[in-house]
Amino acid sequence: MDYKKAGVDIEAGYKSVELMKEYVKGTMRPEVLGGLGGFSGAFSLKNIKDMEDPVLLSGTDGCGTKVKLAFVMDKHDTIGIDAVAMCVNDVACAGGESLFFLDYIACGKNYPEKIATIVSGVAEGCKQAGAALIGGETAEHPGLMPEDDYDLAGFAVGVVDRKDLITGENIKAGDTLIGIASSGVHSNGFSLVRKVFEITKESLDTYYDELGETLGEALIRPTKIYVKALKSIKDAGVTIKGCSHITGGGFYENIPRMLPDGVRAVVKKDSYPVLPIFKLMQKTGDIAEQMMYNTFNMGLGMIVAVDPADVDKTMEAIKAAGEQPYVVGSVENGEKGVTLC
């Protein structure tokens, strides 16, 4: 008896690391010390010494049951972008710059080429966010997970000068809410998605005129990374008063998280286009509108609150970063929460 016969192939693990090294190399920053393969990732903090009061930020998340689509479609090169996006977007929401990322892949069996493909997506997400991929772990779980299944999660560490923290504490009535378009469902609500649509290869390969693509293409599209857009707003000299990453819990849970007591957000549903995938899902699943907005991003992946005088500069800065902004509402006095009208 040996470890391989028990279901864990150490040699496959070595091969996975070798195959992913090229992808990881493309994410390196000057602060990274050493290479891939050590017991820990080392990152120099020399460059943050110029900050008045540096604050470390962190975010951790996974892709949820969206990985089921990757299994069925046998497409594994974008799910890593989702894992990175869910973490670095949260760090960016606080005004921070993500410095580095680590991933964790649990699998039933280590297929080196598949693992390397997953990591290629993680590396792409890190490049989009400007973060270094400085380490990770691939764990084989024979007997615990089916051989072809895996789960993916990770965490990001970032930094911000305390004076630049986005806390929401200065949001007041009269401030303007600007939404930034999402790319689709992103990485939340897939347990409901999988109840609405049959997640089979035939179903996911079905072309829908209203989508202009197959169902699978619409659903697996990776989560947008908003790091550059938020940095562009800051570089334009605009103070972001509050920022909300629209993830699990949709509008109703996430928007109030950026608000201080005594004010509420008012979002106009007709102020931006709801993406076709959400309309198709609502119709197919006979889902109440309130539940849609309580589960999905509905076409807006990030919402920022700014002073009305900064609206034009904010809109231009977001466009300059390659994203699509919309003025979607305002802040009013009242009980903390959100009104959709």
C-alpha positions in Angstrom: 0.0 0.0 0.0 1.2 3.5 -0.8 -0.2 7.1 -0.9 -1.0 6.8 -4.7 -3.0 3.6 -4.1 -4.8 5.5 -1.4 -5.9 8.0 -4.0 -3.3 10.8 -3.6 -0.9 11.2 -6.5 2.1 13.3 -5.2 3.7 13.2 -8.7 0.6 14.8 -10.2 0.9 17.5 -7.6 4.5 18.2 -8.7 3.4 18.3 -12.4 0.6 20.7 -11.6 3.0 23.2 -10.0 5.4 23.0 -13.0 2.5 23.6 -15.5 1.2 26.6 -13.6 4.5 28.4 -13.1 4.3 30.2 -16.4 0.9 31.6 -15.5 2.0 32.7 -12.0 5.1 34.4 -13.4 2.9 36.9 -15.3 1.4 38.2 -12.0 4.6 39.0 -10.3 5.2 42.4 -8.7 8.6 43.8 -7.6 7.7 43.3 -4.0 7.5 39.5 -4.3 10.5 37.8 -2.8 11.5 34.3 -3.9 9.6 32.0 -6.3 6.7 29.6 -6.4 7.2 26.4 -4.4 8.3 27.6 -1.0 6.4 26.9 2.2 5.1 30.5 2.2 4.8 33.5 0.0 7.0 36.5 0.8 6.0 40.1 0.0 8.1 43.1 0.9 6.2 46.0 2.6 9.0 48.5 1.8 6.8 50.5 -0.6 4.1 51.2 1.9 6.4 53.1 4.2 5.5 56.3 2.5 1.9 56.1 3.7 1.0 58.1 6.8 -1.0 55.3 8.4 -1.0 52.1 6.3 -3.9 49.8 7.0 -4.0 46.2 5.8 -7.2 44.9 4.2 -8.2 41.4 3.4 -10.9 39.5 1.5 -11.7 35.9 1.1 -14.3 34.1 -1.0 -15.0 31.4 -3.5 -17.0 30.8 -6.6 -19.9 29.0 -5.0 -21.8 26.5 -7.1 -20.8 28.3 -10.3 -18.1 25.6 -10.5 -20.8 23.1 -11.4 -21.1 24.9 -14.8 -17.4 24.6 -15.3 -17.7 20.8 -14.7 -20.6 20.4 -17.2 -19.1 22.7 -19.9 -15.6 21.3 -19.3 -14.4 24.9 -19.3 -12.0 25.7 -16.5 -10.0 28.8 -17.7 -12.3 31.5 -16.3 -13.5 30.3 -13.0 -10.3 31.5 -11.4 -11.1 35.0 -12.5 -14.3 34.7 -10.5 -12.4 33.6 -7.4 -10.0 36.6 -7.6 -12.8 39.1 -8.4 -14.8 38.2 -5.4 -11.9 39.0 -3.1 -10.2 42.0 -4.8 -13.5 43.8 -5.4 -14.2 43.7 -1.7 -10.7 45.1 -0.9 -11.2 47.8 -3.5 -14.6 48.7 -1.9 -12.7 49.9 1.1 -10.4 52.0 -1.1 -7.5 49.5 -1.0 -5.0 48.2 -3.5 -4.8 44.4 -3.5 -1.1 43.4 -3.1 -1.2 39.6 -3.4 -3.5 36.7 -3.7 -3.4 33.0 -2.7 -5.7 30.3 -4.0 -7.0 27.0 -2.6 -8.2 24.2 -4.9 -9.7 21.0 -3.4 -10.3 18.3 -5.9 -11.3 14.6 -6.0 -8.3 13.8 -8.2 -5.4 15.9 -9.4 -5.4 16.2 -13.1 -2.4 18.4 -13.7 -3.5 20.0 -16.9 -7.0 20.8 -15.5 -5.4 22.3 -12.3 -3.0 24.4 -14.4 -5.9 25.6 -16.5 -7.8 26.7 -13.4 -4.8 28.5 -12.1 -4.4 30.3 -15.5 -7.7 31.9 -14.8 -6.6 32.9 -11.3 -3.5 34.4 -12.8 -5.5 36.3 -15.3 -7.7 37.7 -12.5 -4.6 38.7 -10.6 -3.2 40.5 -13.6 -6.5 42.4 -14.1 -6.3 43.4 -10.4 -2.6 44.2 -10.3 -2.1 41.6 -7.6 0.7 39.1 -7.4 -0.3 35.4 -7.1 2.3 34.4 -4.5 1.1 30.9 -3.5 -1.7 28.5 -3.2 -2.6 24.9 -2.4 -4.0 22.0 -4.4 -5.5 19.3 -2.1 -6.6 15.9 -3.4 -9.6 14.6 -1.5 -10.2 11.0 -2.7 -13.3 9.5 -1.3 -14.6 12.9 -0.1 -15.2 14.4 -3.6 -16.0 12.8 -6.9 -12.8 12.5 -9.1 -13.9 15.1 -11.6 -15.1 17.7 -9.1 -13.2 20.5 -7.5 -13.8 23.6 -5.4 -11.9 26.9 -5.7 -11.5 29.6 -3.1 -8.8 32.2 -2.2 -8.0 35.4 -0.4 -6.5 38.7 -1.1 -4.4 41.0 1.1 -4.3 44.7 0.3 -3.4 48.0 1.8 -4.8 51.6 2.1 -3.7 54.7 3.8 -6.2 55.3 6.6 -7.1 58.7 5.3 -8.2 57.0 2.0 -10.4 54.4 3.6 -13.9 54.3 2.1 -16.2 53.9 5.2 -19.5 55.4 4.2 -19.6 57.4 7.4 -19.8 60.7 5.5 -22.6 59.8 3.1 -25.4 62.2 3.5 -28.8 63.0 1.9 -28.4 64.4 -1.6 -25.4 62.3 -2.5 -25.6 60.6 -5.9 -25.4 56.8 -6.5 -23.5 55.7 -9.6 -23.7 52.0 -10.7 -21.1 50.2 -12.8 -22.3 47.6 -15.2 -21.8 43.9 -14.4 -20.9 41.3 -17.0 -23.7 39.0 -16.0 -24.6 36.8 -13.0 -21.0 37.0 -11.7 -20.6 34.4 -8.9 -23.6 34.7 -6.7 -27.1 33.1 -6.8 -26.1 30.0 -8.7 -28.0 27.7 -6.4 -31.1 29.4 -7.7 -29.8 29.5 -11.2 -29.4 25.7 -11.1 -33.1 25.4 -10.0 -34.3 27.5 -12.9 -32.2 26.0 -15.7 -31.3 22.4 -16.2 -27.6 22.3 -15.9 -26.8 19.8 -18.6 -24.5 20.1 -21.6 -27.5 20.1 -23.9 -29.2 22.9 -21.9 -26.1 25.0 -21.6 -25.4 24.7 -25.3 -28.8 26.0 -26.2 -28.8 29.3 -28.1 -31.2 32.0 -27.0 -32.1 34.8 -29.4 -32.7 37.2 -26.4 -29.2 36.5 -25.1 -27.4 36.5 -28.4 -25.4 33.5 -27.2 -25.8 30.2 -25.6 -27.1 29.9 -22.0 -23.7 28.5 -20.9 -21.8 31.4 -22.4 -24.0 33.9 -20.6 -23.8 32.1 -17.3 -20.1 31.3 -17.1 -18.9 34.7 -18.1 -16.5 35.7 -15.4 -17.1 38.3 -12.7 -15.9 41.8 -13.6 -13.0 43.1 -11.6 -13.6 46.8 -10.7 -10.1 47.6 -9.3 -9.1 49.8 -12.3 -12.4 51.7 -12.4 -12.3 52.6 -8.7 -8.6 53.6 -9.0 -9.5 55.8 -11.9 -12.2 57.6 -9.9 -9.6 58.2 -7.1 -7.0 59.4 -9.6 -9.6 61.9 -11.0 -9.6 63.6 -7.6 -13.0 62.3 -6.6 -13.7 61.2 -3.0 -15.8 58.0 -3.1 -18.0 58.4 0.0 -19.3 54.8 0.0 -18.9 51.7 -2.2 -21.0 48.6 -2.4 -20.0 45.3 -4.2 -23.3 43.8 -5.3 -22.8 40.1 -4.5 -24.9 37.5 -2.6 -27.9 39.3 -1.2 -28.3 41.6 -4.2 -29.4 45.2 -3.7 -31.3 44.7 -0.4 -28.4 43.3 1.6 -25.4 45.0 0.0 -26.3 48.6 -0.6 -27.2 49.3 3.1 -23.8 48.0 4.2 -22.2 51.2 2.9 -24.7 53.5 4.6 -24.5 55.3 8.0 -27.6 55.4 10.2 -30.2 58.0 9.2 -30.1 57.7 5.5 -31.4 55.3 2.8 -30.5 54.7 -0.8 -33.1 55.2 -3.5 -32.4 53.3 -6.7 -34.4 53.8 -9.9 -34.9 50.5 -11.6 -35.3 52.1 -15.0 -32.1 54.1 -14.8 -30.0 51.3 -16.4 -30.6 48.3 -18.6 -31.2 45.0 -16.8 -29.2 42.4 -18.6 -31.1 39.8 -20.7 -29.9 36.8 -18.6 -31.8 38.2 -15.6 -35.0 38.8 -17.6 -34.8 35.2 -19.0 -34.2 33.8 -15.6 -37.1 35.6 -14.0 -39.5 34.6 -16.7 -38.3 31.0 -16.9 -38.3 30.5 -13.1 -41.4 32.6 -12.4 -39.3 34.5 -9.8 -40.8 37.5 -8.0 -39.1 40.8 -8.8 -38.2 41.4 -5.2 -36.4 38.0 -5.0 -34.4 38.8 -8.1 -33.1 42.1 -6.6 -32.5 40.3 -3.3 -30.4 37.6 -5.0 -28.7 38.9 -8.1 -26.7 42.0 -9.2 -29.3 42.6 -11.9 -26.7 44.3 -14.2 -24.8 46.4 -11.6 -21.8 44.9 -10.0 -20.6 47.9 -8.0 -22.4 51.1 -6.7 -20.6 54.1 -5.4 -21.9 57.2 -3.6 -20.4 60.5 -4.5 -21.1 64.2 -4.0 -23.4 65.6 -6.7 -20.6 68.0 -7.8 -18.4 65.0 -8.6 -20.9 63.1 -10.8 -19.5 64.1 -14.2 -15.9 63.5 -13.2 -16.8 60.1 -11.7 -18.7 59.0 -14.9 -15.8 60.0 -17.1 -13.3 58.3 -14.9 -15.3 55.0 -15.0 -15.5 55.2 -18.8 -11.8 55.9 -19.1 -11.2 52.6 -17.2 -13.3 50.8 -19.9 -16.4 50.3 -17.8 -20.0 51.5 -18.2 -21.5 53.8 -15.5 -25.0 54.8 -14.8 -26.5 57.4 -12.5 -28.9 55.1 -10.7 -30.3 57.0 -7.7 -29.6 59.1 -4.7 -29.4 59.2 -0.9 -32.3 60.4 1.2 -32.9 60.9 4.9 -34.7 58.0 6.5 -34.2 54.6 8.1 -31.1 52.9 6.8 -32.0 50.6 3.9 -32.7 50.7 0.2 -35.8 51.6 -1.8 -36.2 50.4 -5.4 -38.7 52.4 -7.4 
